[in-house]
């Protein structure tokens, strides 16, 4: 299959419709207060909305691209990693399930197209606000200038850990002026694309489907998501684990280049 700009343009509209349908189903359940919450084997919650969004997305993707395999959080099992295709859909039907349950409105529907270990296209929908982000490797990466007097750091609303606190204390020790923006789900990376935050450091566990779609969106806006240990753009399709390494997202290349030396200093203290 030839994945080019024309292909992406052809599938974008039906994918928007797909995300809209999934979002509508999610909001019906959100307003009903009948979530049917259960705990999965890893302790994370699963609701009726996760299941319904998953059904809608799989049904649509099979119509839009019948020959492209689909991996979603709800149907994933470890054995899939051994036989990953070079091209496949990677889906998180409802990212931010805890935010959904807590009624914060900060949850998203995420669909990414992975090719050769890269997220080449992503679409993210925020059901509560009806906002939509999408982008691909074929978009022009214009980006925004680094013109902020204060470093805007977006962090998780539900998952702060000891490493996050160490990172913030490290910045304070350098007298770096910063502010914290709290967001749930993949909205954190979307904040970078929207120029409402500058960096998103993540020193805790995430899965590939949590960030793949928003990663592609951020790339299309001139930003990046890098592995903090080697500074390389984050890759997907790992054969050993669906979990991401610690990473940091940057709004643009100027901020990235300015911040990397500080990141190295912090890692020396962290390890």
C-alpha positions in Angstrom: 0.0 0.0 0.0 1.3 3.4 -1.0 1.1 5.7 2.0 1.5 9.3 0.6 -0.1 12.7 1.1 -3.0 11.8 -1.2 -3.8 8.7 0.9 -3.8 10.7 4.1 -6.1 13.4 2.6 -8.5 10.7 1.4 -8.8 9.0 4.8 -8.9 12.2 6.9 -12.5 13.1 6.5 -13.9 9.6 7.2 -11.6 9.4 10.2 -13.0 12.7 11.5 -16.4 11.1 11.2 -15.2 8.0 13.0 -13.8 10.1 15.9 -17.0 12.1 16.0 -19.2 8.9 16.2 -17.0 7.5 18.9 -17.1 10.8 20.8 -20.9 10.9 20.6 -21.1 7.5 22.1 -18.7 8.4 24.9 -20.7 11.5 25.8 -24.0 9.6 25.9 -22.5 7.4 28.6 -20.7 10.3 30.3 -24.0 12.1 30.7 -25.8 8.9 31.9 -23.6 8.4 35.0 -23.9 4.7 34.3 -20.2 3.9 33.6 -20.1 0.2 34.5 -16.5 0.6 35.9 -14.4 -2.5 36.3 -10.7 -2.9 37.1 -8.5 -4.5 34.5 -5.7 -6.9 35.4 -3.1 -4.1 35.5 -5.4 -2.1 38.0 -6.4 0.5 35.5 -10.2 1.2 35.1 -12.3 0.2 32.2 -15.8 1.6 31.5 -18.7 1.0 29.2 -17.5 4.1 27.2 -14.1 2.5 26.5 -15.8 -0.6 25.1 -18.3 1.3 23.0 -15.7 3.7 21.5 -13.6 0.7 20.7 -16.4 -1.0 18.8 -17.2 2.1 16.8 -13.6 2.8 15.9 -12.8 -0.8 14.8 -16.0 -0.9 12.7 -15.1 2.3 11.0 -11.4 1.5 10.4 -12.3 -1.8 8.8 -14.4 0.1 6.3 -11.9 2.9 5.7 -8.8 0.7 5.3 -9.8 -3.0 5.2 -6.3 -4.3 4.7 -4.5 -2.4 7.5 -4.4 -4.3 10.9 -5.7 -2.7 14.0 -4.4 -2.7 17.5 -6.4 -1.1 20.3 -5.9 -0.9 24.0 -9.0 -3.0 24.6 -8.0 -5.9 22.3 -4.3 -5.9 22.9 -2.3 -8.9 24.2 1.4 -9.3 24.5 1.7 -11.9 21.7 0.8 -9.2 19.2 4.2 -7.7 19.7 5.9 -10.7 18.1 4.2 -10.3 14.8 3.6 -6.6 14.3 3.1 -5.4 10.7 5.2 -2.5 9.4 1.9 -0.6 8.9 -1.0 -0.7 11.4 -3.5 1.4 13.3 -2.8 2.0 17.0 -5.9 3.1 18.9 -6.7 4.3 22.4 -10.5 4.5 22.3 -10.7 6.5 25.5 -7.5 7.9 27.0 -8.0 9.4 30.4 -10.5 7.0 31.8 -9.8 8.2 35.3 -10.6 11.7 34.2 -13.8 10.4 32.6 -14.8 8.7 35.8 -13.9 11.8 37.8 -16.0 14.0 35.4 -13.1 16.5 34.6 -13.9 16.5 30.8 -10.2 15.8 30.1 -10.4 12.6 28.1 -9.7 11.9 24.5 -10.3 9.5 21.5 -7.0 8.6 19.8 -6.2 7.0 16.4 -2.7 6.8 15.1 -1.2 5.2 11.9 2.1 3.6 12.6 4.5 2.8 9.8 8.1 1.5 10.3 8.0 2.3 14.0 6.9 5.9 13.5 3.6 7.6 14.1 3.0 9.1 10.7 -0.6 10.3 11.2 -2.7 11.0 14.2 -6.2 12.2 15.1 -7.3 13.2 18.6 -10.8 14.1 19.6 -11.8 15.7 22.9 -15.5 14.5 23.3 -16.4 17.0 26.0 -15.3 20.0 24.0 -15.9 18.6 20.5 -12.3 19.8 19.6 -10.3 17.8 17.1 -6.6 17.7 16.3 -5.0 15.9 13.4 -1.7 15.9 11.5 0.7 13.8 9.5 4.3 13.6 8.4 3.2 15.3 5.1 2.2 18.5 6.8 4.5 21.5 6.8 6.2 21.8 10.2 6.1 25.6 10.8 6.1 25.6 14.5 6.1 28.6 16.8 8.9 30.8 18.1 10.2 30.5 21.6 9.0 33.9 22.9 7.8 33.1 26.4 9.3 34.7 29.5 8.2 31.7 31.6 8.6 28.0 30.9 5.1 26.4 30.7 5.3 22.8 31.8 2.2 20.6 31.2 2.0 17.6 33.5 -0.5 14.9 34.4 -3.5 15.7 36.6 -3.7 12.1 37.9 -0.2 10.6 37.8 2.5 12.8 39.4 5.3 10.8 40.9 8.5 11.3 42.8 10.5 11.8 39.6 8.2 14.6 38.6 8.9 16.3 41.9 12.6 15.8 41.5 12.4 17.4 38.1 10.6 20.5 39.3 12.9 20.9 42.3 15.9 20.7 39.8 14.4 23.5 37.8 13.9 25.5 41.0 17.5 25.0 41.9 18.5 26.6 38.7 16.2 29.6 39.3 14.2 28.7 36.1 10.9 30.6 36.0 8.1 28.1 35.2 4.5 27.4 35.7 2.6 24.1 35.8 -0.4 23.4 33.6 -2.3 20.3 34.6 -4.1 18.3 32.0 -5.4 14.8 31.6 -4.9 12.2 28.8 -3.3 13.1 25.5 -4.4 16.7 25.9 -1.0 17.3 27.4 0.7 16.8 24.0 -2.1 18.7 22.3 -1.3 21.7 24.6 2.1 21.8 23.0 0.6 21.8 19.5 -1.8 24.6 20.6 1.1 26.7 22.0 -0.5 26.7 25.4 2.5 24.8 26.9 6.2 24.5 26.1 7.3 21.1 27.4 5.7 17.9 28.6 8.1 15.7 30.7 6.9 12.2 31.5 8.9 10.2 34.1 6.2 7.6 34.6 4.7 4.6 32.7 2.7 5.2 29.6 1.7 2.8 26.7 2.3 3.4 23.1 -1.4 4.0 22.3 -1.5 6.7 25.0 0.6 9.1 23.0 1.0 7.9 19.4 -1.8 10.0 17.8 -1.0 13.2 19.7 2.7 12.6 18.9 1.9 12.7 15.2 -0.2 15.8 15.7 2.7 17.6 17.6 5.2 16.6 14.9 3.0 18.2 12.3 3.1 21.4 14.2 6.9 21.4 14.4 7.2 19.8 17.9 8.8 16.6 19.0 8.7 13.8 21.5 12.0 12.3 22.5 13.4 9.4 24.5 15.1 11.3 27.4 18.1 8.9 27.5 19.2 9.1 23.8 17.4 12.3 22.6 16.0 10.3 19.6 12.4 10.8 18.5 10.2 8.3 20.3 9.6 5.1 18.3 6.8 2.5 18.3 6.4 -1.2 17.4 8.8 -2.4 20.1 8.9 -6.2 20.2 9.5 -6.5 23.9 7.0 -4.1 25.5 4.1 -1.8 24.7 5.3 0.6 27.4 7.1 3.8 26.4 10.5 4.8 27.9 10.5 8.1 29.9 10.1 10.9 27.4 9.8 14.6 27.0 7.7 16.6 24.5 8.8 20.0 23.1 6.7 22.6 21.5 9.4 23.4 18.9 13.0 22.8 18.0 14.2 26.1 19.6 12.9 25.1 23.0 14.2 21.5 22.5 17.8 22.7 21.7 17.8 25.1 24.6 16.5 22.5 27.1 18.5 19.4 26.2 21.7 20.3 28.2 19.5 20.9 31.3 17.8 17.5 30.7 21.2 15.8 30.6 22.2 17.4 33.9 18.9 16.3 35.5 19.3 12.7 34.3 22.8 12.5 35.9 21.1 13.4 39.2 18.2 11.1 38.6 20.3 8.0 38.0 
